[in-house]
Amino acid sequence: MGIEITKGSLYVAKIKGSDLLEQDMFWYVYVYQGEVFLDIGSYGEVLDNIYSLTIKEWSKLGVDKTNADFEEV
């Protein structure tokens, strides 16, 4: 899929509007058998799987300012 962690400002991607829920929900990526997958989950559920990516890397996965609030790490 061409996703590679690079130098630059890194961000986690909180799902836009999840602040209205009981707990924040995040976009996260994981690798299974060499494939990159995008999923959602709460911070506690995906703590080990939340990746910090650049805005450009998130964009390659379809996560952008229309569906995420980015938090710099």
C-alpha positions as a Markdown table, in Angstrom:
| # | Residue | x | y | z |
|---|---|---|---|---|
| 1 | Met | 0.0 | 0.0 | 0.0 |
| 2 | Gly | 3.0 | 2.3 | 0.1 |
| 3 | Ile | 2.8 | 3.4 | 3.7 |
| 4 | Glu | 6.1 | 4.1 | 5.3 |
| 5 | Ile | 6.8 | 5.8 | 8.6 |
| 6 | Thr | 8.9 | 8.9 | 7.7 |
| 7 | Lys | 10.4 | 11.9 | 9.5 |
| 8 | Gly | 8.2 | 14.9 | 10.1 |
| 9 | Ser | 5.4 | 15.8 | 12.4 |
| 10 | Leu | 3.4 | 12.7 | 13.4 |
| 11 | Tyr | -0.2 | 12.5 | 14.3 |
| 12 | Val | -2.8 | 10.1 | 15.6 |
| 13 | Ala | -6.2 | 10.4 | 13.9 |
| 14 | Lys | -9.3 | 10.8 | 16.1 |
| 15 | Ile | -12.5 | 10.1 | 14.3 |
| 16 | Lys | -14.3 | 13.4 | 13.7 |
| 17 | Gly | -17.3 | 13.7 | 16.0 |
| 18 | Ser | -16.2 | 10.9 | 18.4 |
| 19 | Asp | -15.9 | 13.6 | 21.1 |
| 20 | Leu | -19.7 | 13.4 | 21.3 |
| 21 | Leu | -19.5 | 9.7 | 22.4 |
| 22 | Glu | -18.6 | 8.3 | 25.8 |
| 23 | Gln | -15.0 | 7.7 | 24.7 |
| 24 | Asp | -12.9 | 9.0 | 21.8 |
| 25 | Met | -12.6 | 6.7 | 18.8 |
| 26 | Phe | -9.5 | 6.6 | 16.7 |
| 27 | Trp | -8.5 | 5.5 | 13.2 |
| 28 | Tyr | -5.7 | 2.9 | 13.4 |
| 29 | Val | -3.7 | 0.8 | 11.1 |
| 30 | Tyr | -2.3 | -2.6 | 11.5 |
| 31 | Val | -0.3 | -5.0 | 9.4 |
| 32 | Tyr | -1.5 | -8.6 | 8.9 |
| 33 | Gln | 0.4 | -11.0 | 6.7 |
| 34 | Gly | 2.2 | -8.1 | 5.0 |
| 35 | Glu | -1.0 | -6.2 | 4.2 |
| 36 | Val | -1.9 | -2.8 | 5.8 |
| 37 | Phe | -5.4 | -2.5 | 7.1 |
| 38 | Leu | -7.4 | 0.5 | 8.4 |
| 39 | Asp | -9.8 | 0.1 | 11.3 |
| 40 | Ile | -11.4 | 2.0 | 14.2 |
| 41 | Gly | -11.5 | 1.5 | 17.9 |
| 42 | Ser | -11.4 | 3.3 | 21.3 |
| 43 | Tyr | -8.0 | 4.4 | 22.6 |
| 44 | Gly | -7.9 | 1.7 | 25.2 |
| 45 | Glu | -8.8 | -1.0 | 22.7 |
| 46 | Val | -6.2 | -0.1 | 20.1 |
| 47 | Leu | -3.5 | 1.4 | 22.3 |
| 48 | Asp | -0.9 | -1.0 | 21.0 |
| 49 | Asn | -2.1 | -0.6 | 17.4 |
| 50 | Ile | -2.3 | 3.2 | 17.1 |
| 51 | Tyr | 0.3 | 4.4 | 14.6 |
| 52 | Ser | 1.5 | 7.9 | 14.4 |
| 53 | Leu | 1.7 | 8.9 | 10.8 |
| 54 | Thr | 2.3 | 12.1 | 8.9 |
| 55 | Ile | -0.8 | 13.9 | 7.4 |
| 56 | Lys | 0.3 | 12.7 | 4.0 |
| 57 | Glu | 0.5 | 9.1 | 5.1 |
| 58 | Trp | -2.9 | 9.3 | 6.7 |
| 59 | Ser | -4.2 | 10.8 | 3.5 |
| 60 | Lys | -3.0 | 7.8 | 1.4 |
| 61 | Leu | -5.2 | 5.7 | 3.6 |
| 62 | Gly | -8.3 | 7.9 | 3.0 |
| 63 | Val | -8.1 | 9.6 | 6.4 |
| 64 | Asp | -8.2 | 13.3 | 6.1 |
| 65 | Lys | -9.6 | 16.5 | 7.7 |
| 66 | Thr | -13.1 | 15.5 | 6.5 |
| 67 | Asn | -13.2 | 12.4 | 8.7 |
| 68 | Ala | -10.5 | 12.9 | 11.4 |
| 69 | Asp | -9.2 | 15.4 | 13.9 |
| 70 | Phe | -5.4 | 15.1 | 14.0 |
| 71 | Glu | -3.5 | 15.3 | 17.3 |
| 72 | Glu | 0.2 | 15.8 | 17.1 |
| 73 | Val | 2.2 | 13.3 | 19.2 |
